[in-house]
Amino acid sequence: MGQNDAGRGGPRRGVTAAALLGLALVSAPARAEDTEIRIGEIDSYSALPSFTEPYRKGWQMAVDEVNIAGGIGGKKLSVISKDDAGKPAEALTAANELVSRDHVAMLAGGFFSNVGLALGDFAKQHKVFYLAGEPLTDALVWSSGNRYTFRLRPSNTMQAAMLADEAAKLPAKTWASIAPNYEYGQSAVAVFKKLLAARRPDVTWVAEQWPTQGKIDAGPVVAAIAAAKPDAILNVEFGPDLVKLVREGQTRGLFKDRSVVSFLTGEPEYLDPLKDEAPEGWIVTGYPLSGGLQTADDDAFAKAYQARYNEAPKMGSVVGYTLIKSAAAILRKAASTDTDRLIAAAEGITFDSPFGKAQFRAIDHQSTLGTFVGRTGQRNNRGVMTEFSYRDGAKYLPSDADVKAMRPAD
């Protein structure tokens, strides 16, 4: 009887084990990569919160909009965010973790130009897609460009060309420059000088100051520029360094009866901290709080942002929001997280932004997104942009022939 029972029990146990295995397979939770698509986002949150906090709010709003609309092919879009503290080495550590441990489909973000270049090189070495948001150095897509790296914001050359158009109209013949002594500042000054010279061969440069980024000693800087007695000043300082420079310059009368042309100063992130000390009449790139384009896209974005955060959007908000919207467009078109398919999808793709349609050029991976040019002013003891107009980035890009001469072959 024992044998017969054992014979009957064996098959029954086998069937039960198989059934249990099947049940376990059915009830096992799906892997995260089966239900979501991850973007690894890196930025200098602790180094420059005035820009990166609005930027974070912008991309968080965009992620929610993407997922409410059905995600990416039915999968949830997820962003894993890391702080690089403004240091290339920390950005590389974060990138390595995001790729090797978190298995992100792409890297995105970056603020400082030297960090962006480090991430671009990482993308090339590890064959991972990188969508740069803020880094402005021309090298990112031109002299150091690679097939894995794309850039959203208008570059130094693009913004310098917009500013040079206005600077060339000034009667000023002698100029001085003040810029942070790292990749972004060096690149911005060099390209502005080149572009202004093409428009005004009679211009000469009589002084330059290169304070360490984040550590400006404004007194000696202002004194050195004042001693040179230039007709006009090119400024590339931003953030807390800009506040110190403006305060010291106003105190010593550096800007009185002198033209100033300034990268980024019209962005609310950098005007707001100046309050009633904001300079008046500077020619700047930026983003007017009043809603410069007054288009349906810009209006809808500003209203949604205001409703969600109870504050007006800043330039960082636009960058963060558009970064994710463009990434989602690429992922949808690729219908894959394969790097080669992402690159193929991104080259030439058109995407939406609060500033209207923009495109990533196939030849150099530079976006055609533009920015505003205007003058600084004051309203209710607060810095604002006045006399502004939107400049389409596509009109300020180098020709295909110039790109081929600058950009290494992949």
Phi, psi and chi 1 to 4 in degrees:
 res  aa     phi    psi   chi1   chi2   chi3   chi4
   1 MET       -  -38.0 -169.6  167.7   97.7      -
   2 GLY   -59.4  -42.9      -      -      -      -
   3 GLN   -63.2  -43.9 -101.2 -176.3  -23.4      -
   4 ASN   -63.5  -39.9  -71.7  -22.4      -      -
   5 ASP   -63.9  -41.1  -74.9  -17.2      -      -
   6 ALA   -64.5  -39.7      -      -      -      -
   7 GLY   -63.9  -41.5      -      -      -      -
   8 ARG   -70.8  -36.0  -69.9 -166.1  -63.8  -90.8
   9 GLY   -69.2  -33.2      -      -      -      -
  10 GLY   -57.9  -56.6      -      -      -      -
  11 PRO   -59.2  -38.5  -26.1   34.6      -      -
  12 ARG   -62.9  -41.9  -81.2 -157.3  -63.9  -90.4
  13 ARG   -63.8  -38.4  -76.3 -163.3  -62.3  -88.7
  14 GLY   -62.3  -44.9      -      -      -      -
  15 VAL   -63.7  -41.8  169.3      -      -      -
  16 THR   -63.8  -42.1  -58.5      -      -      -
  17 ALA   -63.2  -42.3      -      -      -      -
  18 ALA   -65.1  -41.2      -      -      -      -
  19 ALA   -63.4  -42.1      -      -      -      -
  20 LEU   -64.2  -39.1  -70.7  173.7      -      -
  21 LEU   -63.1  -43.8  177.1   59.8      -      -
  22 GLY   -61.9  -42.3      -      -      -      -
  23 LEU   -61.8  -40.1 -179.3   62.2      -      -
  24 ALA   -64.1  -39.5      -      -      -      -
  25 LEU   -67.0  -39.0  -71.3  172.6      -      -
  26 VAL   -68.0  -41.1  169.0      -      -      -
  27 SER   -87.5   -8.8   60.5      -      -      -
  28 ALA   -64.6  136.5      -      -      -      -
  29 PRO   -65.2  142.3   22.6  -32.4      -      -
  30 ALA   -66.6  146.6      -      -      -      -
  31 ARG   -65.5  150.6  -65.2  175.6  -59.4  170.1
  32 ALA   -57.4  -39.1      -      -      -      -
  33 GLU   -68.5  -15.7   54.4  -97.1   38.7      -
  34 ASP   -82.7  -19.7  -66.5  -27.2      -      -
  35 THR  -117.3   -9.3   60.1      -      -      -
  36 GLU  -145.1  159.1   67.5  178.9   17.1      -
  37 ILE  -116.9  126.8  -66.3  176.2      -      -
  38 ARG  -103.6  136.3  -61.6  170.6  177.0  172.4
  39 ILE  -111.3  131.0  -66.5  175.4      -      -
  40 GLY   -93.6  112.8      -      -      -      -
  41 GLU  -109.4  132.3 -170.6  -83.1  -29.6      -
  42 ILE  -129.5  130.5  -56.6  169.3      -      -
  43 ASP  -155.1  170.6 -137.5  -63.6      -      -
  44 SER   -93.6   60.5  -58.1      -      -      -
  45 TYR   -59.8  -46.0  -68.3  104.0      -      -
  46 SER   -79.7  -18.4   57.8      -      -      -
  47 ALA   -84.4  -33.8      -      -      -      -
  48 LEU  -146.6   69.9 -158.5   71.7      -      -
  49 PRO   -63.5  -24.0   20.7  -32.3      -      -
  50 SER   -60.0  -31.6   61.0      -      -      -
  51 PHE   -97.2  -43.2 -172.5   96.0      -      -
  52 THR   -75.0  -24.7   54.4      -      -      -
  53 GLU   -70.0  -47.6  -75.0  -52.2  -47.6      -
  54 PRO   -60.5  -35.9  -23.3   33.1      -      -
  55 TYR   -60.4  -44.9  159.9   85.0      -      -
  56 ARG   -62.5  -42.9 -167.9 -155.2  -52.1  -96.8
  57 LYS   -61.8  -38.5  -69.3  176.0  178.9  176.4
  58 GLY   -62.8  -47.1      -      -      -      -
  59 TRP   -73.1  -30.6   68.4 -111.5      -      -
  60 GLN   -65.4  -39.7  -73.1  174.8  -25.9      -
  61 MET   -63.5  -41.7 -171.2  170.2   94.5      -
  62 ALA   -65.3  -40.9      -      -      -      -
  63 VAL   -59.2  -45.6  168.7      -      -      -
  64 ASP   -61.6  -42.0  -72.7  -11.9      -      -
  65 GLU   -63.1  -41.6  -71.3 -176.7    5.7      -
  66 VAL   -62.1  -45.2  168.6      -      -      -
  67 ASN   -72.3  -35.5  -73.5  -32.2      -      -
  68 ILE   -62.7  -32.8  -71.0  170.0      -      -
  69 ALA   -83.5    6.7      -      -      -      -
  70 GLY   110.9    2.9      -      -      -      -
  71 GLY    71.7 -147.6      -      -      -      -
  72 ILE  -111.4  101.2  -51.4  -64.0      -      -
  73 GLY    58.7   34.4      -      -      -      -
  74 GLY    88.2   -8.2      -      -      -      -
  75 LYS   -94.1  145.3  -67.0 -175.3  178.5 -178.1
  76 LYS   -70.5  136.5  177.7 -175.9  176.5 -177.7
  77 LEU   -88.7  126.2 -178.3   64.2      -      -
  78 SER  -125.1  138.7  175.3      -      -      -
  79 VAL  -116.0  126.1  173.1      -      -      -
  80 ILE  -104.3  115.8  -57.4  173.7      -      -
  81 SER  -108.1  141.2 -179.3      -      -      -
  82 LYS  -135.8  150.4  -68.1 -175.3  177.5  -67.6
  83 ASP   -99.4  125.0 -178.8    6.0      -      -
  84 ASP   -96.4   -2.1   61.3   39.2      -      -
  85 ALA    57.7   20.4      -      -      -      -
  86 GLY    76.6   17.9      -      -      -      -
  87 LYS  -120.2  124.1  -60.2  175.9 -178.5  178.0
  88 PRO   -54.8  -40.0  -28.2   36.5      -      -
  89 ALA   -63.0  -40.8      -      -      -      -
  90 GLU   -69.9  -34.2  -66.1 -160.3   23.0      -
  91 ALA   -63.5  -40.2      -      -      -      -
  92 LEU   -68.2  -38.9  -67.7  176.5      -      -
  93 THR   -61.4  -45.0  -62.5      -      -      -
  94 ALA   -62.5  -43.3      -      -      -      -
  95 ALA   -61.9  -42.0      -      -      -      -
  96 ASN   -62.9  -42.1 -167.8   57.7      -      -
  97 GLU   -65.4  -42.2  -69.1  176.2   -5.4      -
  98 LEU   -64.2  -38.7  -72.2  165.1      -      -
  99 VAL   -78.4  -48.1  170.6      -      -      -
 100 SER   -82.0  -34.4   62.6      -      -      -
 101 ARG  -100.0  -43.1 -175.5 -174.8   66.9 -166.2
 102 ASP   -93.4   -9.6  -61.7  -48.7      -      -
 103 HIS    53.6   50.2  -52.6  -64.9      -      -
 104 VAL   -72.1  152.0  -61.5      -      -      -
 105 ALA   -75.3  -30.2      -      -      -      -
 106 MET  -157.0  161.7   66.4  169.8   69.8      -
 107 LEU  -100.1  149.9  -63.7  173.1      -      -
 108 ALA  -148.8  160.0      -      -      -      -
 109 GLY   105.7 -144.5      -      -      -      -
 110 GLY    91.7  138.0      -      -      -      -
 111 PHE  -117.1  -65.5 -179.4   87.3      -      -
 112 PHE   -71.2  145.8  -67.2  103.0      -      -
 113 SER   -63.3  -38.9  -73.0      -      -      -
 114 ASN   -66.8  -32.8   52.6  -13.8      -      -
 115 VAL   -68.1  -43.6  171.9      -      -      -
 116 GLY   -59.2  -41.6      -      -      -      -
 117 LEU   -64.7  -38.1  -72.8  173.6      -      -
 118 ALA   -64.5  -42.2      -      -      -      -
 119 LEU   -69.0  -36.0  -70.9  173.6      -      -
 120 GLY   -61.8  -41.7      -      -      -      -
 121 ASP   -67.6  -38.5 -174.0   63.1      -      -
 122 PHE   -59.9  -44.7  177.1   92.4      -      -
 123 ALA   -59.2  -42.4      -      -      -      -
 124 LYS   -64.7  -46.3  178.5 -178.4  178.3 -179.5
 125 GLN   -67.4  -35.8  -61.5  -58.2  -36.7      -
 126 HIS  -102.2    2.0  -65.9  -94.0      -      -
 127 LYS    55.1   51.9  -63.8  179.8  171.2   54.6
 128 VAL  -124.0  143.9   58.8      -      -      -
 129 PHE   -71.4  132.6 -170.4   97.9      -      -
 130 TYR  -128.5  122.3  169.8   43.9      -      -
 131 LEU  -108.8  101.6  178.9   54.7      -      -
 132 ALA   -79.0  135.8      -      -      -      -
 133 GLY   -94.1  -64.1      -      -      -      -
 134 GLU  -101.1  -32.0  177.2   63.9   18.8      -
 135 PRO   -50.4  130.0  -26.8   36.3      -      -
 136 LEU  -107.2   -8.7  -58.9 -178.1      -      -
 137 THR   -58.2  136.4  177.7      -      -      -
 138 ASP   -59.3  -32.7  -66.8  -29.3      -      -
 139 ALA   -58.9  -26.9      -      -      -      -
 140 LEU   -58.0  -37.9 -170.5   64.8      -      -
 141 VAL  -115.7   -6.2  -65.8      -      -      -
 142 TRP  -114.3  -90.2  -65.9  -32.7      -      -
 143 SER   -63.0  -28.8   62.8      -      -      -
 144 SER  -115.7   18.3  -63.1      -      -      -
 145 GLY   -67.0  155.1      -      -      -      -
 146 ASN  -149.1  166.5   61.5   69.6      -      -
 147 ARG   -66.6  -16.6   70.6 -175.1  -61.3  -97.5
 148 TYR   -92.8   -9.7  -59.0   94.2      -      -
 149 THR  -112.4  130.1  -60.1      -      -      -
 150 PHE  -124.7  151.8  -68.6   71.6      -      -
 151 ARG  -130.8  134.7 -164.8 -118.4  -53.6  -79.3
 152 LEU   -86.5  -53.7  177.7   66.5      -      -
 153 ARG   -74.9  154.3  -76.8 -151.5   70.8 -178.2
 154 PRO   -62.1  133.0   18.2  -28.6      -      -
 155 SER   -74.7  177.4   70.4      -      -      -
 156 ASN   -56.2  -44.7  -83.9  -17.7      -      -
 157 THR   -60.7  -43.1  -78.1      -      -      -
 158 MET   -64.6  -47.3  -63.4  163.1   73.6      -
 159 GLN   -71.5  -35.7  -63.5 -159.1   41.2      -
 160 ALA   -63.6  -38.9      -      -      -      -
 161 ALA   -64.6  -40.6      -      -      -      -
 162 MET   -61.3  -44.3  -62.1  172.1 -168.1      -
 163 LEU   -71.2  -37.8  -68.6  171.3      -      -
 164 ALA   -64.4  -33.0      -      -      -      -
 165 ASP   -57.5  -41.1  -78.5  -11.7      -      -
 166 GLU   -80.0  -39.0  -58.6  -55.2  -45.3      -
 167 ALA   -63.0  -34.3      -      -      -      -
 168 ALA   -64.6  -20.9      -      -      -      -
 169 LYS   -81.1  -13.8  -58.7  172.3 -173.6  175.7
 170 LEU   -75.0  150.5  -61.0  171.2      -      -
 171 PRO   -73.4  -10.9   25.0  -33.3      -      -
 172 ALA   -57.0  133.9      -      -      -      -
 173 LYS  -114.7  -23.5  -68.9 -173.2  176.4 -178.4
 174 THR  -113.8  135.0   58.2      -      -      -
 175 TRP  -129.3  154.4  -75.5   72.0      -      -
 176 ALA  -132.8  157.2      -      -      -      -
 177 SER  -127.8  147.6   63.9      -      -      -
 178 ILE  -132.3  121.9  -53.7  170.0      -      -
 179 ALA  -153.7  148.9      -      -      -      -
 180 PRO   -65.6  141.1   23.8  -32.1      -      -
 181 ASN   -87.2   67.8 -167.8   19.5      -      -
 182 TYR  -152.4 -175.4   78.6  112.2      -      -
 183 GLU   -50.5  -47.2  171.7   61.9   28.8      -
 184 TYR   -62.1  -50.9  162.9   62.0      -      -
 185 GLY   -63.6  -44.0      -      -      -      -
 186 GLN   -62.2  -43.8  -64.8  160.7    3.0      -
 187 SER   -65.6  -43.3  170.7      -      -      -
 188 ALA   -62.8  -45.1      -      -      -      -
 189 VAL   -64.4  -45.4  170.0      -      -      -
 190 ALA   -61.2  -45.3      -      -      -      -
 191 VAL   -74.4  -33.9   71.6      -      -      -
 192 PHE   -64.7  -43.9 -179.7   84.8      -      -
 193 LYS   -58.1  -44.6  -74.4 -176.9  175.3 -179.1
 194 LYS   -62.8  -45.8  176.6 -177.6  176.5 -178.6
 195 LEU   -72.4  -36.2  -66.2  172.8      -      -
 196 LEU   -68.7  -39.2 -177.4   58.6      -      -
 197 ALA   -61.0  -36.0      -      -      -      -
 198 ALA   -66.0  -30.5      -      -      -      -
 199 ARG   -91.0  -30.6  -66.9  159.7  173.0   77.8
 200 ARG  -137.3   84.3  -74.5  -76.6  -58.6  -84.1
 201 PRO   -63.6  -15.3  -20.2   31.9      -      -
 202 ASP   -82.7   -4.1   59.1  -31.3      -      -
 203 VAL   -78.8  139.4  162.0      -      -      -
 204 THR  -126.8  154.6   57.9      -      -      -
 205 TRP  -108.6  126.0  -66.8   81.8      -      -
 206 VAL  -110.9  -11.3  -64.4      -      -      -
 207 ALA  -163.8  154.6      -      -      -      -
 208 GLU  -149.2  145.3   57.7 -176.2   24.8      -
 209 GLN  -129.7  137.2  -74.6  -69.5  -61.9      -
 210 TRP  -128.0   70.5  -60.8   97.9      -      -
 211 PRO   -67.8  153.1   22.0  -31.3      -      -
 212 THR   -65.7  134.1  -59.6      -      -      -
 213 GLN   -58.9  128.6 -164.7  -79.7  -40.8      -
 214 GLY    82.7   -1.5      -      -      -      -
 215 LYS  -138.5   36.5  -61.3  178.6 -179.6  179.5
 216 ILE   -63.9  136.2 -169.8  172.2      -      -
 217 ASP  -103.9   92.8 -173.7   -6.8      -      -
 218 ALA   -65.8  -30.9      -      -      -      -
 219 GLY   -57.1  -60.1      -      -      -      -
 220 PRO   -61.0  -34.8  -23.9   33.7      -      -
 221 VAL   -63.2  -49.7  168.8      -      -      -
 222 VAL   -63.3  -41.6  168.6      -      -      -
 223 ALA   -62.4  -41.9      -      -      -      -
 224 ALA   -66.4  -40.9      -      -      -      -
 225 ILE   -68.7  -42.4  -62.9  -63.1      -      -
 226 ALA   -61.7  -37.5      -      -      -      -
 227 ALA   -64.7  -28.6      -      -      -      -
 228 ALA   -79.3  -15.7      -      -      -      -
 229 LYS    51.5   53.8  -60.9 -179.9  178.7  179.5
 230 PRO   -73.7  156.6   31.6  -37.2      -      -
 231 ASP   -74.2  -30.0  -61.8  -31.5      -      -
 232 ALA  -147.9  159.9      -      -      -      -
 233 ILE  -127.8  135.8  -62.2  169.6      -      -
 234 LEU   -98.9  123.6  171.0   67.0      -      -
 235 ASN  -114.6  135.9  170.3   64.8      -      -
 236 VAL  -123.9    4.8 -166.7      -      -      -
 237 GLU   -69.8  150.8  -62.0  -65.9  -25.0      -
 238 PHE  -149.4  170.6   59.9   93.4      -      -
 239 GLY    64.0 -150.0      -      -      -      -
 240 PRO   -56.7  -31.4  -27.4   36.1      -      -
 241 ASP   -64.3  -37.5  -74.1  -14.3      -      -
 242 LEU   -64.5  -42.3  175.2   66.9      -      -
 243 VAL   -58.5  -45.9  174.0      -      -      -
 244 LYS   -64.4  -42.2  -65.4  174.6 -176.0  176.9
 245 LEU   -64.4  -46.3  174.9   65.6      -      -
 246 VAL   -64.0  -44.2  168.9      -      -      -
 247 ARG   -61.6  -46.6 -174.6  167.9  -65.9  150.8
 248 GLU   -69.1  -40.1 -171.6   70.2   21.2      -
 249 GLY   -65.8  -38.9      -      -      -      -
 250 GLN   -65.6  -41.5  -58.5  -83.0   42.5      -
 251 THR   -61.5  -39.5  -60.9      -      -      -
 252 ARG   -94.8    2.9  -60.4 -166.3 -177.0 -160.2
 253 GLY    72.2   23.1      -      -      -      -
 254 LEU   -63.0  -34.6  177.5   65.2      -      -
 255 PHE   -94.9   -2.2  -48.5  124.0      -      -
 256 LYS   -68.2  126.7 -176.6  176.8  174.2   57.8
 257 ASP    55.3   34.3  -60.9  -36.8      -      -
 258 ARG  -138.6  132.6 -175.6  170.1  -81.4  135.2
 259 SER   -74.7  143.3  -62.4      -      -      -
 260 VAL  -131.3  130.2  179.5      -      -      -
 261 VAL  -115.0  130.9  173.6      -      -      -
 262 SER  -142.8  126.2 -168.7      -      -      -
 263 PHE   -68.3  132.9  -78.2   74.0      -      -
 264 LEU    70.7   -9.8  -49.1 -179.4      -      -
 265 THR   -63.6  -22.2  -57.5      -      -      -
 266 GLY   -79.0    0.8      -      -      -      -
 267 GLU   -78.9  133.8  -63.8  178.2    5.4      -
 268 PRO   -54.5  -30.8  -24.4   33.0      -      -
 269 GLU   -56.2  -32.5  -68.7   88.7  -26.4      -
 270 TYR  -103.6  -24.7  -52.4  132.1      -      -
 271 LEU   -78.5  -40.7  -90.6 -178.6      -      -
 272 ASP   -55.9  -45.0  -77.3   -4.6      -      -
 273 PRO   -63.6  -19.7  -23.5   35.3      -      -
 274 LEU   -77.0  -23.2  -69.3  165.3      -      -
 275 LYS    49.9 -126.7  -61.0  179.4 -179.2  178.2
 276 ASP   -79.1    1.5   59.5   -4.1      -      -
 277 GLU   -93.3    0.4  -65.8  179.2  -62.3      -
 278 ALA   -57.2  134.1      -      -      -      -
 279 PRO   -70.7  158.8   28.1  -35.0      -      -
 280 GLU  -118.0  137.6  -63.0 -171.1   68.1      -
 281 GLY    89.3    0.9      -      -      -      -
 282 TRP   -69.5  142.0  -73.0   20.0      -      -
 283 ILE   -86.8  122.3  -61.3  171.0      -      -
 284 VAL  -140.5  160.4  -64.0      -      -      -
 285 THR   -97.3  152.7   56.5      -      -      -
 286 GLY   173.4 -156.9      -      -      -      -
 287 TYR  -144.2  108.7  179.1   53.0      -      -
 288 PRO   -69.7  131.8   22.8  -30.6      -      -
 289 LEU   -65.0  -23.9  -81.1  174.4      -      -
 290 SER   -74.6   -4.2   56.7      -      -      -
 291 GLY    85.9   86.7      -      -      -      -
 292 GLY   -69.6  -40.6      -      -      -      -
 293 LEU   -77.5  -31.4  -78.8  174.6      -      -
 294 GLN    52.6   39.8  -61.8  177.8  -12.9      -
 295 THR  -102.3  169.3   62.8      -      -      -
 296 ALA   -61.1  -41.5      -      -      -      -
 297 ASP   -63.4  -48.7  -70.9  -24.7      -      -
 298 ASP   -64.3  -43.0 -165.4   28.4      -      -
 299 ASP   -65.2  -44.4 -173.5   56.9      -      -
 300 ALA   -64.0  -43.6      -      -      -      -
 301 PHE   -61.6  -48.8  165.9   72.2      -      -
 302 ALA   -62.2  -40.7      -      -      -      -
 303 LYS   -68.3  -42.1  -74.8  179.5  177.5  176.3
 304 ALA   -65.2  -41.0      -      -      -      -
 305 TYR   -65.5  -45.1 -169.9   93.9      -      -
 306 GLN   -60.3  -43.2  179.2   76.1   44.0      -
 307 ALA   -65.6  -36.4      -      -      -      -
 308 ARG   -77.9  -41.4  177.5  172.4  175.3  138.1
 309 TYR  -112.6   -4.0  -62.6  114.6      -      -
 310 ASN    58.3   38.6 -164.0   31.9      -      -
 311 GLU  -157.7  156.8   63.2 -175.1   35.0      -
 312 ALA   -73.5  147.9      -      -      -      -
 313 PRO   -68.6  153.2   25.6  -33.6      -      -
 314 LYS  -114.6 -179.9  -62.7  179.0  172.1   64.1
 315 MET   -61.7  -39.8 -178.0   60.3   88.4      -
 316 GLY   -57.9  -37.5      -      -      -      -
 317 SER   -60.6  -44.1  -44.3      -      -      -
 318 VAL   -63.6  -43.9  173.8      -      -      -
 319 VAL   -64.1  -48.7  173.5      -      -      -
 320 GLY   -62.0  -43.9      -      -      -      -
 321 TYR   -62.7  -48.5 -179.1   84.7      -      -
 322 THR   -70.5  -31.5  -51.6      -      -      -
 323 LEU   -56.9  -48.9 -174.0   77.5      -      -
 324 ILE   -72.1  -38.9  -66.8  -58.9      -      -
 325 LYS   -61.6  -40.7  -73.2  -70.0 -169.6  173.3
 326 SER   -71.1  -37.5   62.8      -      -      -
 327 ALA   -62.8  -41.6      -      -      -      -
 328 ALA   -64.1  -39.4      -      -      -      -
 329 ALA   -62.1  -40.4      -      -      -      -
 330 ILE   -65.8  -45.4  -67.4  165.6      -      -
 331 LEU   -63.9  -40.2  -73.9  161.7      -      -
 332 ARG   -64.8  -45.0  -71.5 -167.8 -172.7  103.6
 333 LYS   -65.4  -39.7 -176.9  179.1  176.7 -176.9
 334 ALA   -69.4  -31.5      -      -      -      -
 335 ALA    52.1   34.1      -      -      -      -
 336 SER  -168.9  159.7  170.5      -      -      -
 337 THR  -105.3    8.7   57.0      -      -      -
 338 ASP   -64.8  131.3  174.7   75.1      -      -
 339 THR   -59.5  -45.3  -62.8      -      -      -
 340 ASP   -62.4  -37.1  -72.1  -25.9      -      -
 341 ARG   -72.1  -33.5  -69.5 -177.4   66.0  173.9
 342 LEU   -64.5  -43.4  -69.5  173.8      -      -
 343 ILE   -61.7  -46.7  -66.2  168.8      -      -
 344 ALA   -60.8  -38.2      -      -      -      -
 345 ALA   -70.3  -36.8      -      -      -      -
 346 ALA   -75.0  -32.4      -      -      -      -
 347 GLU   -67.4  111.0  -69.3 -176.4  -24.3      -
 348 GLY    88.3    0.0      -      -      -      -
 349 ILE   -69.5  143.2 -165.9  171.9      -      -
 350 THR  -101.6  137.9  -62.6      -      -      -
 351 PHE  -138.8  162.2   57.1   90.4      -      -
 352 ASP   -89.5  149.7  -66.4  -40.3      -      -
 353 SER  -149.0  165.8   83.7      -      -      -
 354 PRO   -59.2  -20.8  -28.5   38.2      -      -
 355 PHE   -92.7    7.8  -61.9  165.3      -      -
 356 GLY   103.1 -168.3      -      -      -      -
 357 LYS   -68.5  142.5  -63.1  -75.0 -173.3 -176.6
 358 ALA  -141.2  171.2      -      -      -      -
 359 GLN  -144.0  145.7 -179.3 -175.9   49.8      -
 360 PHE   -91.0  116.2  -74.4  112.0      -      -
 361 ARG   -66.3  140.3  -61.3 -154.7  -52.3  177.7
 362 ALA   -68.7  -34.6      -      -      -      -
 363 ILE   -70.9  -32.7 -168.0  168.8      -      -
 364 ASP  -137.1   -1.6   56.1    6.8      -      -
 365 HIS    68.4   18.6  -60.1  175.3      -      -
 366 GLN   -89.5  135.7  171.1   62.1   49.8      -
 367 SER   -76.0  153.6  159.4      -      -      -
 368 THR   -92.3    7.2   60.8      -      -      -
 369 LEU   -55.7  137.8 -170.4   70.9      -      -
 370 GLY  -105.5 -161.7      -      -      -      -
 371 THR  -155.3 -179.1 -167.0      -      -      -
 372 PHE  -101.1  147.2  -68.3   84.1      -      -
 373 VAL  -124.2  134.8  175.9      -      -      -
 374 GLY  -166.2 -156.3      -      -      -      -
 375 ARG  -124.5  153.7  -70.7 -177.9  178.8  -94.2
 376 THR   -82.1  149.0   54.7      -      -      -
 377 GLY  -153.5 -173.9      -      -      -      -
 378 GLN  -128.9  142.5  -76.4 -158.9   19.8      -
 379 ARG  -144.3  122.4 -173.0  179.3  -57.6  137.0
 380 ASN    54.6   46.3  -60.2  -37.2      -      -
 381 ASN    58.4   36.4  -64.5  -39.5      -      -
 382 ARG  -141.1  141.2 -178.4 -175.2 -173.3 -175.6
 383 GLY   -71.1  138.0      -      -      -      -
 384 VAL  -141.5  165.2  -65.5      -      -      -
 385 MET   -94.1  136.3  -88.6 -171.3   82.9      -
 386 THR  -126.6  164.9   65.9      -      -      -
 387 GLU    50.8   38.5  -55.7  173.0   44.6      -
 388 PHE   -93.9  158.0   51.8   80.4      -      -
 389 SER  -149.4  151.9   62.2      -      -      -
 390 TYR   -83.8  135.7 -178.4   71.3      -      -
 391 ARG  -112.7  117.7  -52.1  -63.9  170.5   91.7
 392 ASP   -67.3  122.1 -178.0   -2.5      -      -
 393 GLY   -59.4  -29.3      -      -      -      -
 394 ALA   -60.7  -26.3      -      -      -      -
 395 LYS   -80.7   -7.1  -63.4  178.8  179.9  178.4
 396 TYR  -120.4   19.0  -63.6   90.4      -      -
 397 LEU   -93.4  147.9  -77.1  162.1      -      -
 398 PRO   -67.4  156.8   23.5  -32.6      -      -
 399 SER   -68.2  163.8   67.7      -      -      -
 400 ASP   -58.3  -39.5  -71.6    2.0      -      -
 401 ALA   -63.9  -41.9      -      -      -      -
 402 ASP   -65.8  -40.3  -73.2  -18.8      -      -
 403 VAL   -61.6  -44.3  169.1      -      -      -
 404 LYS   -62.7  -31.7  -70.8  176.7 -178.5  177.0
 405 ALA   -74.5  -30.9      -      -      -      -
 406 MET   -88.9  -34.6  -68.0 -173.6  -69.3      -
 407 ARG   -95.1  130.5 -173.4  177.9  165.8   95.6
 408 PRO   -68.6  151.9   24.9  -33.8      -      -
 409 ALA   -69.2  139.4      -      -      -      -
 410 ASP   -76.0      -  -71.9  -40.9      -      -
